[in-house]
């Protein structure tokens, strides 16, 4: 998967993107998946200049509730393969 700002043939999709960004992207693709995910998370965080404290607190409360539900056995986890199978079944009938 190549981003829209890299060269494709002789056409460049985003002339405003510096050439070194394509090189950086190519290096990032060589990282292990967990490192790429951490890098993506850090880059996204760097774009957020304003923190919504109410939203942060709401997320902390939601996470705590979900952990309590898991720890108490109120809810059970479902394996990703099963979730994917159920979603596929719902979408495709």
C-alpha positions in Angstrom: 0.0 0.0 0.0 1.5 3.3 -1.1 0.3 6.6 0.1 -1.1 9.1 -2.5 1.9 11.4 -2.2 4.5 9.0 -3.6 5.5 8.8 -7.2 3.3 6.6 -9.5 4.8 6.5 -12.9 5.5 10.1 -13.9 2.6 11.6 -11.9 3.0 12.9 -8.4 -0.3 13.0 -6.5 0.6 15.6 -4.0 3.2 18.1 -5.1 3.2 19.8 -1.6 4.6 16.7 0.2 8.4 16.8 0.5 10.4 14.1 -1.2 11.9 13.0 2.1 8.4 12.0 3.3 8.3 9.2 0.8 11.7 8.0 2.0 10.5 8.2 5.6 7.4 6.2 4.7 9.4 3.5 2.9 11.6 3.2 6.1 8.5 3.0 8.3 7.1 0.2 6.3 10.1 -1.9 7.1 9.3 -1.7 10.8 7.6 -4.5 12.6 3.8 -4.1 12.9 3.9 -3.1 16.6 6.5 -0.4 15.9 4.5 0.9 12.9 1.4 1.1 15.1 3.3 3.0 17.8 4.7 5.4 15.3 1.3 6.0 13.8 -0.2 6.6 17.2 2.6 9.1 18.0 2.1 10.9 14.8 -1.6 11.2 15.3 -1.0 12.4 18.9 1.3 15.1 17.5 -1.6 16.5 15.5 -3.8 17.0 18.6 -2.9 20.4 20.0 -5.9 20.7 22.3 -6.9 18.1 24.9 -10.5 17.7 25.7 -10.4 16.8 29.4 -14.1 15.8 29.5 -13.5 13.3 26.7 -10.3 12.0 28.4 -12.2 11.5 31.6 -15.1 9.8 29.8 -12.6 7.4 28.1 -10.9 6.6 31.5 -14.3 5.9 33.0 -15.3 3.7 30.1 -12.1 1.7 30.2 -12.4 1.2 33.9 -16.0 0.0 33.5 -14.9 -2.5 30.8 -12.1 -3.8 32.9 -14.4 -4.3 35.9 -16.9 -6.1 33.7 -14.2 -8.4 32.3 -12.7 -9.0 35.8 -16.1 -9.8 37.3 -17.1 -12.1 34.5 -20.1 -10.0 33.6 -18.9 -10.0 30.0 -16.9 -12.6 28.1 -14.3 -12.0 25.4 -14.8 -13.3 21.9 -11.9 -14.4 19.8 -11.2 -12.1 16.8 -11.8 -15.0 14.3 -15.3 -15.5 15.7 -16.1 -11.8 15.6 -14.9 -11.6 12.0 -17.0 -14.7 11.1 -20.1 -13.1 12.8 -19.6 -9.8 11.1 -19.1 -11.5 7.7 -22.3 -13.5 8.3 -24.3 -10.3 9.1 -22.9 -8.4 6.2 -23.3 -11.1 3.6 -26.5 -12.6 5.0 
